[in-house]
């Protein structure tokens, strides 16, 4: 789904020209930088999974890449695709502790500006040896009231449908890229850590679906390296890497970054040797933060909820409906307390303040869970609650937070006018289970 806000002209940037630049490797791509002669490509560090940008605002954004060894990430930034005015930024270490990933916040950029960045990694042991470069781009948020467009979705490589090159891979990402959105709002389930991807899946018509496989996806993720591998699996797809090089991501998580419908009360199935859900959640959270270009909170390291302002027209409020929730139980409480927490009191207070301070025309609240659909924790037996909704009747359980938030909005006239009609209260995944087999779905899936 593509959402457009207001109307104005778009940039005339040549996509063909940019992509040809992004594909260039070797000395030709670094014409302004002297590169040593190397007799073997294996002597150089490698950029293993492309580049990404994210959390872009009017004055900058975060860029991400991963190397194959201890090294330093070197980033050049320019406002032209020729890199004629490139600025080389101080290096960032990529070490085993972060699985050789590195993130850099690019700051003090002009609003509404096309930004080109070029990433390479310099070997820690041999500073004269560097990787071939990979090029990405993004556009900073506007300072004026130009058009803003974004795509939104989630649930990648779920239910056993992985990368099938015979079907063109994850071509949903190619379709989204053709729309030239300003960013992707990713509503979570960036991976299915609890899902196995087999080499072949037999279809009802007796045909065979063939997946690209890696050893780590032959079982549920339990170790930190297995969680990391699930993210890296998705980055093997050509469509995903091409999309990531051009379109910034605003990302949040949901349950499958850890395991299905997880909360503190989760009873893990027999497939897990690790029996502590809190251990799995900690490992899943670390891998998630390592693999995406998110701005980090100094107040609460690892925090996912945040406000992302994208020009005068748009503020996006990214929620975290997993980390602070109470146990998945009957969800029938009549008074608010720890068992009925979903956002939790601190996040709910943050959201109220952020809405109150926002002067954007559009205020988008990105919820990784549906608001109105009753989602059972135990679906076969229609037992216990995974999301907010309890059906008809007065607010109960987790609905108490939504009721409180709506009362807050109604009680403030400027918010009621600006928000009640314009809040996208639950952006939940039209690009559901974005594998090659299921490129688009209008039905939420978990």
C-alpha positions as CSV (number, residue, x, y, z in Angstrom):
1,X,0.0,0.0,0.0
2,X,1.3,3.5,-0.9
3,X,0.1,6.5,1.2
4,X,0.5,10.0,-0.3
5,X,0.2,13.2,1.7
6,X,-0.6,16.6,0.0
7,X,0.4,17.2,-3.6
8,X,3.5,18.6,-5.1
9,X,6.2,17.7,-7.6
10,X,8.7,14.9,-7.2
11,X,12.4,14.9,-7.8
12,X,13.5,14.1,-11.3
13,X,16.5,12.0,-10.2
14,X,17.4,9.3,-12.7
15,X,16.9,5.9,-11.2
16,X,18.9,4.2,-14.0
17,X,21.8,6.4,-13.3
18,X,21.7,5.9,-9.6
19,X,21.5,2.1,-9.9
20,X,24.4,2.0,-12.3
21,X,26.4,4.0,-9.8
22,X,25.4,1.6,-7.0
23,X,26.5,-1.4,-9.0
24,X,30.0,0.0,-9.7
25,X,32.7,-1.7,-7.7
26,X,36.5,-1.5,-7.6
27,X,38.8,1.4,-8.2
28,X,36.4,3.1,-10.7
29,X,33.9,3.7,-7.8
30,X,36.5,5.4,-5.7
31,X,38.2,7.6,-8.3
32,X,39.0,10.2,-5.8
33,X,40.6,7.8,-3.3
34,X,43.8,5.9,-3.9
35,X,43.2,2.2,-3.5
36,X,46.0,-0.4,-3.2
37,X,46.4,-3.1,-5.7
38,X,45.2,-6.5,-4.4
39,X,46.1,-9.7,-6.1
40,X,43.1,-11.6,-4.6
41,X,39.6,-10.4,-3.8
42,X,39.8,-12.6,-0.6
43,X,42.4,-10.2,0.7
44,X,39.8,-7.6,1.1
45,X,37.0,-7.3,3.7
46,X,33.6,-8.0,2.2
47,X,30.3,-6.1,2.6
48,X,28.1,-9.1,3.2
49,X,24.5,-8.0,3.1
50,X,24.3,-4.6,1.3
51,X,23.6,-1.3,2.9
52,X,20.6,0.2,4.7
53,X,19.4,3.6,5.9
54,X,16.7,4.4,8.4
55,X,15.1,6.8,10.9
56,X,15.6,9.6,8.4
57,X,14.6,13.1,9.4
58,X,15.1,16.6,8.1
59,X,18.7,16.8,9.2
60,X,20.0,13.3,8.7
61,X,19.6,9.5,9.1
62,X,21.3,6.3,10.1
63,X,23.2,4.1,7.7
64,X,24.1,0.5,8.3
65,X,26.3,-2.2,6.8
66,X,28.0,-5.5,7.8
67,X,31.5,-6.8,7.1
68,X,32.9,-10.3,7.2
69,X,35.7,-9.6,9.7
70,X,36.9,-7.1,12.2
71,X,37.2,-3.8,10.4
72,X,36.2,-0.1,10.3
73,X,33.2,1.2,8.4
74,X,34.2,4.1,6.2
75,X,31.4,6.3,4.9
76,X,31.5,9.0,2.3
77,X,28.5,11.3,2.0
78,X,27.6,13.5,-1.0
79,X,24.7,15.4,-2.5
80,X,25.4,14.2,-6.1
81,X,25.6,10.7,-7.5
82,X,29.0,11.4,-9.0
83,X,30.4,11.9,-5.4
84,X,32.2,14.9,-6.7
85,X,31.6,16.7,-3.4
86,X,32.0,13.7,-1.2
87,X,32.9,14.1,2.5
88,X,34.7,11.2,4.2
89,X,33.4,10.7,7.8
90,X,35.4,9.3,10.8
91,X,35.4,5.4,10.9
92,X,33.1,3.2,13.0
93,X,34.4,-0.1,14.3
94,X,32.7,-3.3,13.2
95,X,33.6,-6.0,15.7
96,X,32.6,-9.6,16.5
97,X,30.5,-8.4,19.5
98,X,28.0,-6.8,17.0
99,X,28.4,-9.6,14.4
100,X,30.6,-7.1,12.4
101,X,27.6,-4.8,11.9
102,X,28.1,-1.0,12.1
103,X,25.7,2.0,12.2
104,X,26.5,5.6,11.7
105,X,24.3,8.6,12.3
106,X,24.7,11.2,9.5
107,X,23.9,14.6,10.9
108,X,23.7,18.3,9.9
109,X,22.3,17.5,6.4
110,X,20.0,19.9,4.5
111,X,16.3,19.3,4.6
112,X,14.7,17.8,1.4
113,X,18.1,16.9,0.0
114,X,19.0,13.8,-2.0
115,X,21.9,12.1,0.0
116,X,24.2,9.6,-1.6
117,X,26.5,7.5,0.7
118,X,29.2,5.1,-0.2
119,X,30.3,2.5,2.3
120,X,33.5,0.4,2.5
121,X,35.3,-1.5,5.3
122,X,38.9,-1.1,6.1
123,X,40.7,-4.1,7.6
124,X,41.7,-3.5,11.2
125,X,44.9,-5.4,10.9
126,X,45.9,-3.9,7.5
127,X,44.7,-0.3,7.2
128,X,45.8,-0.1,3.6
129,X,43.3,-2.9,2.6
130,X,39.7,-2.0,2.1
131,X,36.6,-3.6,0.7
132,X,35.0,-2.7,-2.6
133,X,32.3,0.0,-2.0
134,X,28.6,-0.2,-1.9
135,X,26.4,2.8,-2.7
136,X,23.1,3.8,-1.1
137,X,20.9,6.8,-1.1
138,X,18.0,8.5,0.8
139,X,16.3,11.8,0.8
140,X,16.1,13.8,4.0
141,X,12.6,14.9,5.2
142,X,11.3,18.1,3.7
143,X,11.5,21.5,5.3
144,X,8.5,22.6,3.1
145,X,5.1,21.1,2.4
146,X,6.0,18.9,-0.5
147,X,4.5,15.5,-1.1
148,X,5.4,12.7,1.2
149,X,4.8,9.1,0.3
150,X,5.5,5.8,2.2
151,X,4.8,2.1,1.9
152,X,4.1,-0.1,4.9
153,X,4.0,-3.7,5.6
154,X,5.6,-6.5,7.6
155,X,5.8,-10.3,8.2
156,X,8.8,-11.4,6.1
157,X,9.6,-15.0,5.1
158,X,6.9,-16.6,7.4
159,X,5.2,-19.9,7.4
160,X,8.1,-21.6,5.6
161,X,8.0,-19.4,2.4
162,X,11.5,-18.2,1.9
163,X,13.5,-16.9,-1.1
164,X,12.7,-18.8,-4.3
165,X,14.9,-17.5,-7.2
166,X,12.8,-19.4,-9.7
167,X,9.9,-17.1,-8.8
168,X,12.0,-14.0,-8.8
169,X,12.8,-13.9,-5.1
170,X,11.0,-11.5,-2.8
171,X,9.6,-9.4,-5.6
172,X,7.2,-7.5,-3.3
173,X,10.3,-5.4,-2.5
174,X,10.8,-4.7,-6.2
175,X,7.2,-3.6,-6.5
176,X,7.5,-1.2,-3.6
177,X,10.7,0.2,-4.9
178,X,9.0,1.1,-8.2
179,X,6.8,3.5,-6.3
180,X,9.8,5.5,-5.1
181,X,8.5,5.9,-1.6
182,X,10.3,8.2,0.9
183,X,10.5,5.4,3.4
184,X,9.1,1.9,4.4
185,X,7.2,1.7,7.7
186,X,7.9,-1.9,8.7
187,X,5.3,-3.0,11.2
188,X,7.3,-5.9,12.6
189,X,7.9,-9.6,12.2
190,X,11.0,-8.7,10.3
191,X,11.9,-12.3,10.6
192,X,10.2,-15.6,11.7
193,X,12.8,-16.8,14.3
194,X,10.4,-19.6,15.2
195,X,9.9,-20.7,11.6
196,X,11.9,-23.3,9.7
197,X,12.7,-22.8,6.1
198,X,13.1,-26.1,4.3
199,X,14.7,-26.5,0.9
200,X,11.4,-27.7,-0.7
201,X,7.7,-27.3,0.1
202,X,5.3,-29.6,-1.7
203,X,2.3,-27.6,-3.0
204,X,-1.3,-28.9,-3.4
205,X,-1.0,-29.1,-7.2
206,X,2.0,-31.4,-6.7
207,X,4.5,-28.8,-7.8
208,X,7.5,-28.1,-5.5
209,X,8.4,-24.7,-4.0
210,X,12.2,-24.4,-3.7
211,X,13.7,-22.2,-1.0
212,X,17.2,-20.9,-0.6
213,X,18.3,-22.3,2.7
214,X,21.0,-21.8,5.3
215,X,21.8,-24.2,8.1
216,X,20.6,-21.9,10.9
217,X,17.0,-21.8,9.4
218,X,16.7,-25.6,9.7
219,X,15.5,-25.1,13.3
220,X,14.0,-22.5,15.6
221,X,16.3,-19.7,16.6
222,X,17.7,-20.1,20.1
223,X,21.3,-18.8,20.1
224,X,22.2,-15.2,19.4
225,X,23.9,-16.3,16.2
226,X,20.7,-18.1,15.1
227,X,18.7,-15.0,15.6
228,X,21.2,-13.0,13.7
229,X,21.2,-15.5,10.8
230,X,17.4,-15.2,10.4
231,X,17.8,-11.5,9.7
232,X,20.8,-12.1,7.4
233,X,18.7,-14.7,5.5
234,X,16.3,-12.0,4.3
235,X,19.2,-9.8,3.2
236,X,20.4,-12.6,0.8
237,X,17.5,-11.6,-1.5
238,X,18.5,-9.3,-4.4
239,X,15.2,-7.4,-4.3
240,X,15.6,-6.8,-0.6
241,X,19.1,-5.4,-0.9
242,X,18.2,-3.2,-3.9
243,X,15.3,-1.8,-1.9
244,X,17.4,-1.3,1.2
245,X,19.9,0.7,-0.8
246,X,17.3,3.2,-2.0
247,X,14.5,3.3,0.6
248,X,15.0,4.2,4.3
249,X,13.3,1.9,6.9
250,X,11.3,3.0,9.9
251,X,11.2,-0.3,11.8
252,X,9.5,-1.8,14.9
253,X,9.3,-5.4,16.1
254,X,6.5,-7.8,17.0
255,X,6.5,-11.4,18.2
256,X,8.3,-13.4,15.6
257,X,11.6,-11.6,16.2
258,X,11.6,-14.0,19.2
259,X,8.8,-16.6,19.0
260,X,5.1,-16.7,18.3
261,X,2.8,-14.7,20.6
262,X,5.5,-14.3,23.2
263,X,5.0,-12.6,26.5
264,X,6.4,-13.2,30.0
265,X,3.9,-16.1,30.4
266,X,4.9,-17.9,27.2
267,X,5.2,-21.7,27.6
268,X,7.7,-22.7,24.9
269,X,7.0,-25.7,22.7
270,X,9.1,-28.9,22.7
271,X,11.2,-27.6,19.7
272,X,13.1,-25.3,22.1
273,X,16.0,-26.6,24.2
274,X,16.3,-23.1,25.7
275,X,13.3,-23.0,28.1
276,X,13.6,-19.4,29.4
277,X,11.5,-17.0,27.3
278,X,13.4,-14.0,28.8
279,X,16.7,-15.4,27.5
280,X,15.2,-15.8,24.1
281,X,13.7,-12.3,24.1
282,X,17.0,-10.8,25.1
283,X,18.9,-12.5,22.3
284,X,16.1,-11.7,19.8
285,X,16.2,-8.0,20.8
286,X,19.9,-7.8,20.5
287,X,19.9,-9.3,17.0
288,X,17.1,-7.0,16.0
289,X,18.9,-3.9,17.1
290,X,22.1,-5.0,15.4
291,X,20.5,-5.6,12.1
292,X,18.5,-2.4,11.5
293,X,19.5,1.3,11.2
294,X,17.6,2.7,14.2
295,X,18.4,5.8,16.2
296,X,19.4,4.7,19.6
297,X,17.9,6.1,22.9
298,X,20.4,7.3,25.5
299,X,17.6,7.3,28.1
300,X,16.8,3.6,27.6
301,X,19.3,1.7,25.4
302,X,17.4,-0.8,23.3
303,X,14.1,1.2,23.3
304,X,12.0,0.7,20.2
305,X,9.2,3.3,20.7
306,X,10.1,6.7,19.3
307,X,8.8,9.7,17.3
308,X,10.1,10.1,13.8
309,X,9.3,13.5,12.3
310,X,9.2,13.6,8.5
311,X,8.7,17.3,7.7
312,X,5.9,19.6,8.6
313,X,3.2,17.3,7.3
314,X,4.0,14.1,9.1
315,X,5.0,12.7,12.5
316,X,5.2,8.9,12.9
317,X,4.9,7.4,16.4
318,X,6.5,4.0,16.5
319,X,5.1,1.8,19.2
320,X,6.5,-1.3,21.0
321,X,3.6,-3.6,22.0
322,X,5.8,-6.5,23.0
323,X,8.4,-5.4,25.6
324,X,6.2,-3.9,28.3
325,X,3.0,-6.0,28.0
326,X,1.7,-8.1,30.8
327,X,1.1,-11.9,30.4
328,X,-1.1,-13.2,27.6
329,X,-4.1,-14.1,29.8
330,X,-7.9,-13.8,29.6
331,X,-7.5,-10.0,29.4
332,X,-10.7,-9.3,31.3
333,X,-9.5,-6.9,34.0
334,X,-11.8,-4.0,34.8
335,X,-9.1,-1.8,36.4
336,X,-5.7,-0.9,34.9
337,X,-2.7,-2.7,36.4
338,X,0.4,-4.8,35.4
339,X,-1.7,-7.7,34.1
340,X,-3.5,-5.4,31.7
341,X,-0.4,-3.5,30.5
342,X,0.2,-3.5,26.7
343,X,2.1,-0.3,26.0
344,X,2.7,0.1,29.7
345,X,2.3,3.4,31.6
346,X,5.6,4.9,30.6
347,X,5.1,4.4,26.9
348,X,1.5,5.5,27.1
349,X,2.6,8.7,28.8
350,X,5.3,9.3,26.2
351,X,2.7,8.8,23.4
352,X,0.3,11.4,25.0
353,X,3.1,13.9,25.3
354,X,4.4,13.3,21.8
355,X,0.9,13.8,20.3
356,X,0.4,16.9,22.4
357,X,3.7,18.4,21.2
358,X,3.2,17.4,17.5
359,X,2.2,20.1,15.1
360,X,2.3,17.9,12.0
361,X,-0.7,17.8,9.7
362,X,-0.8,14.0,9.8
363,X,0.0,12.0,13.0
364,X,0.5,8.3,12.2
365,X,0.5,5.9,15.2
366,X,2.3,2.7,14.0
367,X,0.9,-0.2,15.9
368,X,2.5,-3.7,15.4
369,X,-0.8,-5.3,16.6
370,X,-4.3,-4.9,15.2
371,X,-6.7,-2.8,17.4
372,X,-10.1,-4.2,16.4
373,X,-9.4,-7.9,15.6
374,X,-9.8,-10.4,18.4
375,X,-6.5,-12.3,18.4
376,X,-6.3,-15.4,20.6
377,X,-3.1,-16.5,22.2
378,X,-4.4,-20.1,21.9
379,X,-6.2,-19.9,18.6
380,X,-7.4,-23.5,18.3
381,X,-9.1,-23.3,21.6
382,X,-10.1,-19.6,21.3
383,X,-8.4,-18.9,24.6
384,X,-6.5,-16.0,26.2
385,X,-5.6,-12.8,24.4
386,X,-2.6,-11.8,22.2
387,X,-3.8,-8.3,21.1
388,X,-6.0,-5.6,22.5
389,X,-9.6,-6.4,21.4
390,X,-12.2,-8.1,23.5
391,X,-15.2,-7.5,21.3
392,X,-18.4,-5.7,22.3
393,X,-19.0,-4.2,25.7
394,X,-17.1,-1.8,28.0
395,X,-13.3,-1.6,27.9
396,X,-11.6,-4.5,29.6
397,X,-8.0,-5.6,30.0
398,X,-5.7,-4.1,27.4
399,X,-8.5,-2.1,25.9
400,X,-8.2,0.1,29.0
401,X,-5.1,1.7,27.5
402,X,-6.9,2.5,24.2
403,X,-9.9,3.9,26.0
404,X,-7.6,6.2,28.1
405,X,-5.7,7.3,25.0
406,X,-9.0,8.2,23.1
407,X,-10.3,10.1,26.2
408,X,-7.0,12.1,26.2
409,X,-7.4,12.9,22.5
410,X,-11.1,13.9,22.8
411,X,-10.2,16.2,25.7
412,X,-7.9,18.3,23.7
413,X,-9.5,20.2,20.8
414,X,-6.5,20.7,18.6
415,X,-5.6,17.0,18.9
416,X,-9.2,15.9,18.3
417,X,-9.3,17.9,15.1
418,X,-5.8,16.9,13.9
419,X,-5.7,13.4,15.2
420,X,-9.1,11.8,15.6
421,X,-9.8,12.1,11.9
422,X,-6.2,11.5,10.7
423,X,-4.5,9.1,13.0
424,X,-3.8,5.8,11.2
425,X,-4.4,4.0,14.4
426,X,-3.2,0.5,13.4
427,X,-1.0,0.2,10.4
428,X,-0.9,-3.5,10.0
429,X,0.7,-5.2,7.2
430,X,-0.8,-5.3,3.7
431,X,2.5,-6.8,2.6
432,X,2.0,-9.7,4.9
433,X,4.4,-12.7,4.9
434,X,6.5,-11.0,2.2
435,X,8.1,-14.1,0.7
436,X,8.2,-14.8,-2.9
437,X,5.2,-17.1,-2.6
438,X,2.9,-14.6,-0.8
439,X,3.9,-11.2,-2.0
440,X,0.8,-9.2,-1.0
441,X,-2.0,-9.9,1.4
442,X,-4.7,-7.7,2.9
443,X,-5.2,-10.1,5.8
444,X,-3.1,-9.6,9.0
445,X,-1.1,-12.6,9.8
446,X,1.0,-13.4,12.8
